């Protein structure tokens, strides 16, 4: 089963939990305060790897160009 990131709606704590894909958007109790934790989509989960995909992460040179632009190096 995959591990997903959650954020406490009451105090903003972040925590992870392991659950099925279909249950990932269900509320989870915060591990620090017991409040309501909601699923927090992560950047890593949106990547598509490989040459057959159109995401910027599929090509290392495009990734470097993006990072250099973001860091003001190019």
N, C-alpha and C positions, 0 to 999 in steps of 0.2 A: 504494500500500500504506500502511496505517496505521502510526503510530509508537506503540510501547508502552513502558511504564516497567517496569524490572526492578530487583531488589535482590539484591546479593551475599549469599549465605548465610554466607559466611566472615567478612567484615569489614563488612557493612552498607552498602557503597557503592551509590549509586543511579545508574542509567544508562538510556538509551533505545536502542531498536533498532527498525528497520523490518522488518516481516515480514507474512506473510499472516495473516488472522484464524485460520485453522486451525492455524497454527504458533506462535501467541502464547504458549501455555503450555509450550512446550518449553524446556529449559534453554539458557541463553546464557552465553558466557564473559564474565566481568566485564571491562570495558574498563580498569580501573585495576590489578587484581591478578591477573587470569586465573582467579579462583575461579568457582564455579557461581552464575549469576544466575538467579533465578526470577521469573516474571511477577508483577507487583504491580498488582492492580486499582486504578484511580484513581477518585476521586469524580466527576470530570468525565465519565467514561465511562458512569456510571449515569443521567445526565440524560435526560429525554425532553422535548423542546421542543414547544410548540404547544398550542392550546386543547383539542385532542381527547385530551390525555393527562392522567393524574391525578397527575403528579408536582408537588411544591410549586414547582418552577422554572417551571411553565407560566404562572403568574400573578405578575406583578411585585409586586403588593401583598402577596401571601402571602410572597414572598421577603423583602420589606422587613420585614414583621412578624416573621419568623423571625430575621432578622439583628438587629433591635432587641432581641428577647428574648434572643438569645445574648449580645449585648453589654451587657445590663442596662439598656437605654434605654427599656423599655416594658413 
